[in-house]
Amino acid sequence: MTATKKAATSPRHRARELALQGIYEWRLSGSSATQIGRSTGGDKSLGRYDSELYQQLLRGTIAQQEALGELIAPHLDRALKELSPIECSVLLLGAYELTQHPEVPYRVVINEAVELAKTFGGSDGHKFVNGVLDKLAAQVRAVEVGA
């Protein structure tokens, strides 16, 4: 079943999965985006993925993590540093994509983040991610959300 699921994964979704894993690695190890990107780029076992999107998401999220954290913070019920590393990484990635990739519909960004949280996070983490990103989308993409 795993091979079938991998085959069905779009290159853009796979790029988001890899970016999330890279952000998670950065949060835990302190490796730079360049180091993480280099090690991922050389790994042929990762399957098909949109390497340009992967690099944008990984580098952009890490570079802007402080500003993204400030955007997310008002929508949290606890401090950002108290979140699980996966939830925090998913929220940073989702916030980056909401603010820096307006060509991607906000519903797609939120859905992708929820799927990542379901795949990599705890049992109810996806509900938390959905709620936070929904509030953030209303703030940063008010026109699109209101339409």
C-alpha positions in Angstrom: 0.0 0.0 0.0 2.9 2.4 0.7 4.2 2.1 -2.9 0.7 2.9 -4.3 0.3 5.9 -2.0 3.8 7.2 -3.0 2.9 6.8 -6.7 -0.3 8.7 -6.2 1.4 11.6 -4.4 1.7 14.7 -6.6 5.2 16.2 -7.1 4.0 19.4 -5.3 2.6 17.5 -2.3 5.8 15.5 -2.1 7.8 18.8 -2.2 5.7 20.0 0.8 6.4 16.8 2.6 10.1 17.1 2.1 10.1 20.8 3.0 8.3 19.9 6.3 10.8 17.2 7.0 13.6 19.7 6.3 12.0 22.4 8.6 11.6 19.8 11.3 15.3 18.8 10.9 16.3 22.4 11.1 14.3 23.0 14.3 15.8 20.0 16.0 19.4 20.0 14.7 20.1 23.6 13.8 21.4 22.5 10.3 21.2 25.3 7.7 18.7 25.3 4.9 21.6 24.9 2.5 22.9 21.8 4.3 19.4 20.2 4.4 18.7 21.1 0.8 22.0 19.7 -0.4 21.5 16.4 1.4 17.9 16.1 0.1 18.9 17.0 -3.5 21.4 14.1 -3.7 19.0 11.5 -2.4 17.5 9.5 -5.3 15.2 7.5 -3.1 12.8 10.4 -2.5 10.6 9.9 -5.5 9.3 12.6 -7.8 9.0 16.0 -6.3 8.9 19.7 -7.5 12.5 20.6 -6.5 11.9 24.3 -7.1 8.9 24.4 -4.8 10.8 22.4 -2.3 13.7 24.8 -2.2 11.4 27.9 -2.0 9.4 26.4 0.9 12.4 25.2 2.8 14.6 28.2 2.4 11.8 30.7 2.7 10.2 29.3 5.8 13.5 29.0 7.6 14.6 32.5 6.5 11.3 34.1 7.6 10.6 31.9 10.6 10.6 34.8 13.1 8.1 36.9 11.2 6.0 33.9 10.5 6.0 33.0 14.2 4.8 36.5 15.0 1.9 36.2 12.4 0.9 32.8 13.9 1.2 33.7 17.6 -2.1 35.7 18.0 -4.0 32.7 16.7 -2.5 30.2 19.2 -3.8 29.1 22.6 -0.2 28.7 23.9 3.3 29.9 23.0 4.8 28.8 19.7 7.7 27.1 21.5 5.2 25.0 23.5 3.8 23.4 20.3 5.0 20.0 19.2 7.9 20.3 16.7 5.7 18.9 13.9 2.7 21.2 14.6 5.0 24.2 14.7 6.8 23.2 11.5 3.5 22.6 9.7 2.2 26.0 10.9 5.3 27.8 9.8 5.2 26.1 6.4 1.5 26.9 6.0 2.0 30.5 7.0 4.9 30.9 4.6 2.8 29.6 1.7 -0.2 31.7 2.6 1.9 34.9 2.7 4.4 34.2 -0.1 2.5 32.1 -2.6 -0.7 34.0 -3.4 -1.0 31.9 -6.7 -1.9 28.9 -4.5 -5.5 29.1 -3.3 -5.7 29.5 0.4 -8.0 26.4 0.7 -5.2 24.3 -1.0 -2.6 25.7 1.4 -4.7 24.8 4.4 -5.7 21.4 3.0 -2.1 20.5 2.3 -1.1 21.6 5.8 -3.9 19.5 7.3 -2.8 16.5 5.3 0.8 16.9 6.5 -0.3 17.2 10.1 -2.4 14.0 9.7 0.6 12.2 8.1 3.4 13.3 10.5 1.7 14.7 13.6 -0.3 13.6 16.6 -3.9 12.3 16.5 -5.7 15.6 16.7 -2.9 18.0 15.5 -4.5 18.4 12.1 -7.6 20.0 13.8 -5.4 22.5 15.6 -3.5 23.3 12.4 -6.7 23.7 10.4 -8.1 26.2 13.0 -4.9 28.3 13.2 -4.4 28.5 9.5 -8.0 29.3 8.8 -7.8 32.3 11.1 -4.5 33.3 9.6 -5.9 33.0 6.0 -8.8 35.4 7.0 -6.1 37.9 8.2 -3.6 37.7 5.3 -5.9 36.8 2.5 -9.1 38.6 3.5 -10.2 39.4 0.0 -9.8 35.8 -1.2 -11.4 34.3 1.9 -14.3 36.8 1.7 -15.0 36.0 -1.9 
